[in-house]
Amino acid sequence: GAARAGRVRSELGFAGARLLAHTLFLVYRATTASGAPLSSAFDWYLLAAWVLVAIYLYLVYYHPTAAIGIFVLPVVLAMVGMAQLSDREPFPQNPAAQVWGWVHGVFLLFGYVAVTVGFIAGVMYLLQAHRLKRKQLPPGRLRLPSLEWLDRINGRAIVLSAVLVAAGFASGVVLNAVNHRHQLDYVPWNDPIVWRLGGMLAWLTIAALFSQLYRPANHGRKVAYLTVASFV
């Protein structure tokens, strides 16, 4: 009724104000950076948090009765906290490395966001499925989207994250070659960063193929478990 509509408007208003403040801070960082704008680990964590807040606003608008903020906002706060612990110095780049660095960073940024969205949808799916199995009513205002909607988001997130991280890994290979040629920050192929990203790509690829090709795992709890495991 009117109370619910008022609550949704208030939630949208507060989230919109946070997104605006977040946007203004990112603009400030971009315009006052000594090197390439928004090219530090600190900035990329904040960019990921910004994308999640934008997704949250979209979901609240189209699913006003669902308690999505309980699941999304703690992840946003965690990313902001990680930003505070990260390096704020921009990466040194020549023009070619700057272009490939942006390509590499953007693909990985959205790949990580897709993994995070899948994780949030997976947790909500498991909670909703557990509640429905026990025929429990939602406590208070803790209403969640339907299982069908959450299942669809899970399936898309796990495939999309694999594609985006693969593109990020490939562009990272090109970026590393450019940096090596221009004697910039070259990362050896046996560096733990490369192995971690390669391991993540291998896991996401296997999970995406498993969810798409193995029919019993292309929906329901199995996909939810895969998206949660991918986030971890």
RAKA-V465969 format. One line per field, one symbol per residue. phi: phi as a letter, one per 20 degrees, with the letter a starting at -180 (. if undefined). Layout:
phi=???
//
This chain:
phi=.fffffffffffffffffffffffffffffedffdfflcdfgfffffffffffffffffffecfeeefffeeffffffffffffeefdefffbegffffffffgffffgffffffffffffffffffffffffelefffleeedfffffffffgffffffffffffffffffffgffffffeldffdffefgfffffffffffffffffffeeegfdeanffffffffffff
//
